[in-house]
Amino acid sequence: MKIASWNVNSLKVRLPQLTEWAAEAKPDVIALQETKLEDAKFPVDELAAAGYRAVYSGQKTYNGVAILAREEPTDVITDIPGLDDPQRRILAATVGGVRVVDLYVVNGKAVGDEKYAYKLDWLAKVRDFLEAEHRRHPKLVVLGDFNIAPDDRDVYDPVTWGEDVLCSPPERAALKAITELGLHDSFRLFEQEGGHFSWWDYRQAAFRRNMGLRIDLILVGDALKQAVKAAAIDRTPRRWERPSDHTPVTLDLDI
């Protein structure tokens, strides 16, 4: 099973790129973030023509998550206990016996901002949800745009970035609290060096200069760790015309 995650930064804009990439990469499951589409406008037919069935939770202009799969996703959850939130950032479904939780984590704006406090509270509630999901579904994959660089290896310039939002100690501690549930950063099962990123700003020729962050993650539960055969960042779509500022990350499982 090949699983991918991609913050497409507007599915309406990026749909041709998504279908082109999917035809080449052939993932069995694709989790999307920042679809920025109301559910009534989700391109169900276009994605069906590309071979994917879809579940989605969206809103106009902002946020939005979706899970695309070769087979019908089941046991779908769009809202979690304890989090009364109109923002569409969470989607869970089961595909082929694997529980997939798609997250578009709050950005937080700036350390000390009210949105930063909201982010930390959001992460705490999501952690509680994931703890329960992991008990119910040992074959768990948690993936998406985490808006947190796990450590300094995941930042192009840790000195300049410092402890700003996306890199602050409380955010990293919140992410660690999630991984301590028995979840493993699949990319780090294979690659220990820094300099590998999944997001680059549109400004300052950041992609060409590799001034990026690794904030798009695929975490796997203990029960799947031995099944992980590869994990990668596919930089190709970031080179295309009018790309998302994120690029896909992938996981290969032998289950």
Disulfide bonds with the S-S distance in Angstrom:
none
